[in-house]
Amino acid sequence: MKKAILSVLAVCAIALSSNNLFAQATTATPTGDLMTTLSANSDYDASAIAIRAAGLGTTLKSAGPYTILAPSNTAFSNMSSGKLDSLFADPAKLASVFKGHVISGTYDKAALIKLLGSGTPTLTTLDGKTLTLSVTDKHLTFTDSQGNKAKVIAFDLLGTNGVAIGLDAVLTK
């Protein structure tokens, strides 16, 4: 019990002591659904394009709520052109990859920090796989079941049907 309390206090102290620890948060009032939010953001519009190409756009425009772990445009540009072309050439494969970036429910910055302190920092994606949260080099990191990692680079990109979290990588091999 004492260890659990100390863990929670440590996570809270870290979160409060450094605003940079968990990337940048935005607090704008949502003006559209998550697909509109991503499409309108020049750092994440590639995620919106990929989601539409995967055939998931209609789902993610629905009531939700959803949390989209959105790779940044830079994350896509860091992928090899062969890997990127391969994904976009196969909508089923692309859909599989992006279902691994979507979680039912809303997990904003505060909810993720709370989850870290719970002792079971895992979330289940739309494809039924598990993502594990951890803190690596002062950044919140998502790790998928295959060991792929992505750091959070932006929080709380709000949509009327949930929230998007910006990532520095695409969770795929």
N, C-alpha and C positions, 0 to 999 in steps of 0.2 A: 504494500500500500504506500509506504513511504517513497519507494522508488518511482511509482506512478505519479505521485504528487510532484516529486522533484522534476520528473520529465516534463510534466505539463508546465510547471513554473519556468523551466529552462526554455521551452519553446516560446512561451509568452514573453519572457525577458528578451530573447533574441529578436522576436518580431517587433517589440516596442523600441528596442535600442537602435535598430537600424532600419530605416525606411528603404534602403537599397537591398536589403536581404532578400526580399521577395519581388523584385522587379518593380515596374511602374504600375500604378493603379489609375484607372480613369473613373470618374464619377458622374459623367454626363447622363442626363435623363434619356432613356431610349426613345427613338423616334420611329423605329421599325423593327421587324423581326430580325432574327440572327443573320439570315441570309442578306438582308438589306444592310445590316450593320457591317458585315464583313465586306460586302461589295463596295460600300462607300469608304472603306478604310484603305488608303493606298499602301499600307504595310501588310494587309491580309487579303487583298482581293484575289490573289492566286488560290487561296483556300476556297473561296466562294466558287471560283471557276472549276476547281477540282471536284467540289461537292456536287455541283450541277452535272458535270461530266460523268460522275459516278451514279447519277440518277437519284441522289438523296436530297435534292433541293426542295422538292415538295414536302417531304417528311419534315425537314428542318424549318419549313415555313409554318408548320402546324402549331397548335397550341403549346405543345411541350409540357413542362419546361425541359430544356436541354442545357447541357454545358458542352460547348464545342472547344476542343483543344486544337486551336488553329495554328498550323505552321505558318510562319511569316513568309513573305515573298523571298527573303534571303535564304530561308531554309530550303525552299524549292530550288533556288538557283545553286545551292551547294550540292544538290544531288547530281550525279553523273547524267549527262544527256541521254545516254542509253537507258538508264533506270527510269528516268522521267518519261521518255517516249514509250517505254514498255508499259508503264502504269496507265498512261492515257490511251494507249492502243487497246487496252483490255478493261472495259467499264466494270466487269464483275470483280476483277482484281482491285481496281481503284475503289470500288464500293466496299470491298472487304477491308482495305487499308483505312478508309475514312470512318467506317463503323467502329474501328478501334480508336477513333479520336472523338467519339461522341458518348456522353454519359447522360442517362435520364436523370432529371432533377437539376437544380441550380446549385452550383458550387462556386461561389465567389471567393475572393481572397480570404475573408473572415471564416467562411465554412471550411476552406482547405487548411487553414492554420489550426482550427479547432479539430479537424480530422487528424492532423499530425500529432496532436496531443492526446488522442484517444487511445493510442496503443495499437490500433488496427488501421493504419493509414492505407487502405486500399479502396478502389472504386471499380465498378463493373461497367464495361462499355456496352454499346448496343449489340456487338457481336458476341457478348457473353464472356469476354476475356477480362482478366484482372489487370489493373494498373496499380502500381505501388508508388506512393509518395515518399520522398526523402528530401533531406537538405544536403546538397553537395556544393562545396565551394561557395557557401552563402546564397545559394539559389535553390528554390523549390524545383525538384526534378521528378518527372514521371518516368517510370520504367515499365515497359510492357512485359508480357510473359516470355518473350524471346530474348529479353535482355537489352532491347533498344532503349536508349535514354533520350530525353528532351528536357531542356531547362525552360522554365517559365521566364518570359521576357516582358510580358504585359498582363495585367489583371483587369477584370471587370469591364470588358467591352460589352456593354449592356444592350440587349435586345428585348423586345416586348415579350418574347417567349423563352427567355433564359439569358445565359451569359457565355461569352467566348473568352478563352484564356490563350494568350499568345505564346507560341513555342518557338524555340530556335532550331528545331529539327522535325523531320517527318518520322513518325514511329513505324519504320518498315526496314526490312533487310533487303 
